[in-house]
Amino acid sequence: MRESSLPERLIAYDTSTIDGIRSAAEFVTGWLEARDVEVADAMHNDRPLLAATVGPANGPTVVLHGHLDVVPGRAEQFAPRVDGDRLIGRGAYDMKGALAAMMMATRDLCEQDDVRVHFLCVCDEESDVAGPRASDLLVGRGYRGDFAITGEPTDLRVGVQAKGVLGLRMEVAGKAAHGSTPWLGDNAIIKAVEAYERIRTLPFADDSSELFDRPSINLGRILGGDALNKVPDHCIADVDIRYLPGQDPDEILAAVRSLPGVEISELIRREPAIVDPENPFVRTLCEVISRSTAGAEQVSVGRDGASDAVSFLEAGVPAVEFGPEGGGHHGPDEWVSISSLDRYRRALVEFVRLVPARLETTRLRVA
C-alpha cells in the first residue's frame, strides 16, 4: 500500500458534515475489521466514536488517539491530490494523515503480546458544542493507559503543552437609523469589532511563557444587520481565546465582562494540556524520533491549538500531542508530508515495542 493511499481515502470524506462523518467512521471500522482488529462503536451527540484494542489483556497500555472530523472546506478540498511529497486536502495535516498512520500502526501491533494498545477515534474534536467530549466518554469507559498520544499536528515533535480554550459570545446593542444617515444611529457591528479590539489590549493578551509568545485571540464569527440600507442595531460576535497554561480563564472572563456596552456569555471552555517533558514515556518517544531525524530536539515549543489530550491528563494519564510533518491546517492548501507518515507510523510502533523495557528500567531506578 502506498503511504498516502489510506489518508487519501479518509480525506475524500467531507467529515465537516454528520453524513460524511458517519460514512468515514464506517470505512475506518471496515478497514480495521478486515485486518482482524475488532472495533467497538458508540454514539455521542449524534456522532460516532470508535475504539479498538490489540495486544494482551494485561500489562502496560498505550493509547493512540485521533479525530476524524474537520473544519468546513470547499468541495475541491475533499478531492485529495499529491504534489511531490505533499498530500494536499482538507484534514491532511489535522489530522487524517496521523489517523491513517495510527490505524496502520494498530494493525502492525496486532500480533505483539507485550503491550496493550487502544486505538481511539472521535468525531467532535473540532466541535464548539459545550459539554463533555467523546474523548471524555471513552476515558470514562475505561480506555485509559500508562501513556496516551493524540495525533495533532506537531511536525514530528512531541508537544508537551497546548493552550486552553475560552470561547465567548459578545452581544452588542446599537441604534437603528437609515443607511443614508448613519450618524443618526449607533452601528452595532462596528461596536462589536471595537469591543474585539479592546479584548486584544487587555493585560492577559500580553502574557508570555517559556513555550508560548502570547495567547491567541480570534474573531471567529459575526452576525449583525438585517438590511443594506439600515444601521444595524444588534450584533453577535464569537471570540476564540486560546489562553496560556498558568493563566486563569475566570480572570480572563471577568476582564472581558468588564468592558462597557457588551454582554458576554461563555460558549466553551477547555483546559490547557501540560505534561512533564521528563516523563519517561515522553523521553522515550523523543529518543525514538531523534533517531530518524538526525538527532534534532523533539520536545515541542508547545501547540497553539487546544487538545483532547486533556481528557487523559484529567484522568491522571500522561498524554502528549505528536503528529507528522505538514502545514496549512484549517487553510486552503492544507498538506501533510507523505514521507513523514511512514516515519510517524514506524515511530509509533517502535515506541510501543520499547515501553516494557523502559518501564522495567524506571522500576529498577525507583527500587
C-alpha positions in Angstrom: 0.0 0.0 0.0 1.3 3.5 -0.9 1.8 5.5 2.3 -0.7 8.1 1.0 -3.5 5.6 0.0 -5.3 5.4 3.3 -5.2 9.1 4.2 -6.4 9.9 0.7 -9.4 7.7 1.3 -10.1 9.5 4.6 -9.7 13.0 3.1 -12.3 12.1 0.4 -15.0 12.1 3.0 -16.4 15.5 3.9 -16.2 15.0 7.7 -17.3 18.5 8.4 -20.8 17.1 8.0 -22.6 14.5 10.0 -23.3 12.3 6.9 -19.6 12.4 5.9 -18.5 11.6 9.5 -20.8 8.6 9.6 -19.6 7.3 6.3 -15.9 7.8 7.1 -16.4 6.1 10.5 -17.9 3.1 8.7 -14.9 3.0 6.4 -12.5 3.1 9.4 -14.4 0.3 11.1 -14.4 -1.8 7.9 -10.7 -1.2 7.2 -9.7 -2.4 10.7 -12.1 -5.3 10.9 -10.9 -6.6 7.5 -7.5 -6.8 9.2 -8.8 -8.7 12.2 -8.9 -5.7 14.5 -12.3 -5.7 16.3 -13.9 -2.3 16.6 -16.4 -1.2 19.3 -18.6 1.8 18.3 -21.0 4.1 20.1 -22.6 7.5 19.6 -22.1 10.8 21.3 -24.1 13.9 20.4 -25.2 12.0 17.2 -21.6 11.4 16.2 -19.8 8.0 16.2 -16.9 7.2 18.3 -14.7 4.1 17.7 -12.4 2.1 19.9 -10.2 -0.9 19.1 -7.8 -2.8 21.3 -4.9 -5.1 20.4 -2.3 -6.8 22.5 -2.6 -8.6 25.8 -5.4 -8.2 28.3 -2.9 -7.1 31.0 0.3 -5.3 31.0 1.4 -1.8 30.1 -1.1 0.1 28.0 -0.6 2.8 25.3 -3.4 4.9 23.8 -3.3 6.1 20.2 -6.0 8.7 19.9 -7.2 10.8 17.0 -10.1 12.6 15.4 -11.9 12.1 12.1 -13.9 15.4 11.9 -12.5 18.5 10.2 -13.5 22.1 9.8 -15.5 23.0 6.7 -13.8 23.4 3.4 -14.5 23.9 -0.2 -15.7 20.9 -2.3 -12.4 20.6 -4.1 -10.5 20.3 -0.8 -12.1 16.9 -0.3 -10.5 15.7 -3.6 -7.0 14.8 -2.4 -4.1 15.4 -4.6 -0.4 14.6 -4.5 2.3 17.1 -5.4 5.7 15.6 -4.8 5.9 14.7 -1.2 2.8 16.6 -0.3 -0.6 15.1 0.1 -3.0 18.1 -0.1 -6.6 18.2 1.1 -8.8 19.2 4.0 -7.7 17.3 7.1 -4.5 16.0 5.6 -2.5 17.6 8.4 -5.3 18.0 11.0 -5.4 15.0 11.3 -6.4 12.4 8.8 -2.8 11.7 7.9 -1.9 10.9 11.5 -5.1 9.0 12.0 -4.4 6.8 9.0 -0.9 6.1 10.3 -2.3 5.2 13.7 -4.7 2.8 12.0 -1.7 1.1 10.2 0.3 1.1 13.4 -2.5 -0.6 15.3 -2.5 -3.2 12.6 1.3 -3.6 12.8 1.0 -4.2 16.6 -1.8 -6.8 16.4 0.4 -9.8 17.0 2.8 -8.5 19.7 1.9 -9.7 23.2 3.8 -7.3 25.4 1.8 -4.0 25.3 -1.9 -3.4 25.2 -2.8 -0.7 22.6 -6.1 1.2 22.5 -6.9 2.9 19.1 -9.5 5.6 19.8 -11.2 7.7 17.1 -13.5 10.6 17.9 -15.6 12.9 15.7 -16.1 16.0 17.8 -12.7 17.5 18.3 -13.4 20.4 16.0 -16.8 21.0 17.5 -17.6 24.1 19.6 -20.5 22.5 21.4 -20.2 22.8 25.1 -20.2 19.8 27.5 -18.4 16.5 27.7 -16.4 15.4 24.7 -16.3 11.9 23.1 -12.8 11.6 24.4 -14.1 12.2 28.0 -16.7 9.5 27.4 -14.1 7.0 26.2 -11.8 7.7 29.2 -14.8 7.2 31.4 -15.5 3.8 29.9 -12.0 2.6 30.8 -10.0 3.4 27.7 -7.0 4.7 29.6 -3.4 3.6 29.8 0.1 4.4 31.1 0.5 6.9 28.3 -1.6 8.5 25.5 -0.6 10.0 22.2 -3.0 12.2 20.3 -2.1 12.8 16.7 -2.4 16.6 16.4 0.0 18.4 14.0 3.5 18.7 15.6 5.9 18.2 12.7 7.3 15.0 14.3 7.9 16.8 17.5 6.5 15.9 20.9 4.0 18.5 22.2 4.2 18.8 26.0 1.9 21.8 26.3 -1.2 23.1 24.5 -3.2 26.3 25.1 -6.6 26.2 26.7 -9.8 27.4 25.0 -12.2 30.0 26.2 -14.9 30.6 23.6 -17.1 33.7 24.2 -20.1 35.3 22.6 -20.5 39.0 22.6 -23.9 40.6 22.2 -23.9 44.3 21.3 -26.8 46.7 21.1 -26.9 49.7 18.9 -29.5 52.2 17.5 -31.2 51.7 14.1 -31.3 54.5 11.5 -31.5 54.9 7.8 -28.4 53.8 6.0 -28.1 57.1 4.3 -27.8 58.9 7.6 -25.6 56.6 9.7 -24.6 59.4 12.0 -28.2 59.3 13.4 -27.7 55.7 14.5 -25.3 53.6 16.5 -23.8 50.8 14.4 -23.8 47.6 16.5 -21.4 45.8 14.1 -18.8 48.5 14.4 -19.2 48.5 18.2 -18.7 44.7 18.2 -15.5 45.0 16.2 -14.3 47.8 18.5 -15.0 45.5 21.6 -13.0 42.8 20.0 -10.1 45.2 19.5 -10.4 46.1 23.2 -10.2 42.5 24.2 -6.9 42.3 22.3 -5.5 45.1 24.5 -6.4 43.6 27.9 -3.4 42.8 30.1 -3.8 39.0 29.7 -3.2 39.3 26.0 0.4 40.5 26.6 1.4 37.5 28.7 4.0 35.0 27.6 5.6 31.8 28.9 8.6 29.6 28.2 6.8 27.8 25.4 4.4 30.5 24.1 4.9 34.0 22.9 1.3 35.1 23.6 -2.3 33.9 23.9 -4.3 33.7 20.7 -7.4 35.8 20.2 -9.6 35.4 17.1 -12.9 36.9 16.0 -14.3 33.8 14.5 -17.9 34.6 13.7 -20.0 37.7 13.4 -23.7 38.2 12.7 -25.5 41.5 12.5 -27.7 43.7 10.4 -30.8 42.7 8.5 -30.9 45.3 5.7 -28.4 47.0 3.5 -30.0 50.4 4.0 -30.3 50.2 7.8 -27.8 50.9 10.6 -27.7 47.6 12.4 -29.0 47.8 16.0 -27.9 44.3 17.1 -24.7 42.2 16.6 -23.5 38.9 17.9 -19.8 38.1 17.6 -17.9 34.9 18.8 -14.4 35.3 20.1 -12.0 32.3 20.3 -9.4 32.9 23.1 -6.6 30.4 23.4 -5.1 31.1 26.8 -1.7 30.0 28.2 -1.0 27.3 30.7 -0.9 29.1 34.0 -3.4 31.8 33.1 -6.8 31.8 34.9 -9.7 31.6 32.5 -12.1 33.0 35.1 -9.9 36.1 35.4 -9.9 36.5 31.6 -13.6 36.1 31.5 -14.1 38.7 34.3 -11.8 41.1 32.4 -13.7 40.8 29.2 -17.0 41.2 31.0 -15.8 44.4 32.5 -15.8 46.0 29.0 -18.7 48.5 28.7 -21.6 48.0 26.4 -21.1 44.3 25.8 -23.0 41.3 27.1 -20.7 38.3 27.4 -21.7 34.6 27.6 -19.4 31.6 27.7 -19.7 29.1 24.8 -17.0 26.6 25.5 -14.0 26.0 27.9 -11.2 23.6 27.6 -8.2 23.4 30.0 -4.6 23.6 28.7 -2.6 20.4 28.2 0.6 20.1 30.3 2.8 17.1 30.7 6.2 16.8 32.3 8.9 16.7 29.5 11.0 14.5 31.7 8.3 11.8 31.9 9.9 8.5 30.9 7.4 7.9 28.2 7.9 11.4 26.8 11.7 10.9 26.8 11.4 7.5 25.1 9.2 8.9 22.4 11.6 11.8 21.9 14.5 9.3 21.6 12.7 7.2 19.0 12.0 10.3 16.8 15.5 11.7 17.2 17.0 8.5 15.7 15.1 9.2 12.5 15.7 13.0 12.4 19.4 13.3 12.7 19.2 13.8 16.5 17.1 17.0 16.4 15.5 18.1 19.6 12.0 16.7 19.6 10.3 18.3 22.6 7.8 20.8 21.1 7.7 24.5 21.8 4.0 24.0 22.6 0.9 23.9 20.4 -1.3 26.9 19.9 -4.3 24.7 19.3 -6.2 23.1 22.1 -6.0 19.3 22.6 -8.2 16.4 23.6 -5.1 15.1 25.4 -6.7 17.0 28.3 -9.2 14.2 28.6 -6.4 11.8 29.5 -4.5 14.2 31.6 -7.5 15.0 33.8 -7.8 11.2 34.4 -4.2 11.0 35.5 -2.8 9.6 32.2 0.3 11.4 30.9 -0.5 12.4 27.3 1.2 14.3 24.5 0.4 15.6 21.0 2.5 14.0 18.3 1.8 14.1 14.6 3.5 14.1 11.2 5.0 17.0 9.2 2.9 19.3 7.2 1.3 22.7 7.2 -1.7 24.9 6.4 -4.2 23.2 8.7 -7.7 24.9 8.5 -6.4 26.8 5.5 -7.0 26.5 1.7 -3.9 24.4 0.9 -3.5 22.0 3.9 -0.9 19.3 3.4 0.9 16.5 5.0 4.3 15.1 4.1 3.9 11.6 2.7 7.4 10.5 3.7 6.8 11.7 7.3 3.7 9.5 7.5 6.0 6.5 7.2 8.4 7.8 9.8 5.5 8.6 12.0 3.9 5.1 11.8 7.3 3.4 12.4 7.9 5.7 15.4 4.6 4.8 17.0 5.3 1.1 16.5 8.9 1.3 17.8 7.8 3.4 20.8 5.2 0.8 21.8 7.7 -2.0 21.5 10.1 -0.1 23.8 7.6 0.5 26.5 8.1 -2.7 28.6 11.9 -2.2 28.7 11.5 1.5 29.7 9.0 0.6 32.4 11.4 -2.0 33.8 14.3 0.5 33.8 12.1 3.0 35.6 11.0 0.4 38.2 14.6 -0.6 38.9 15.7 3.1 39.3 12.9 3.7 41.8 13.7 0.5 43.7 
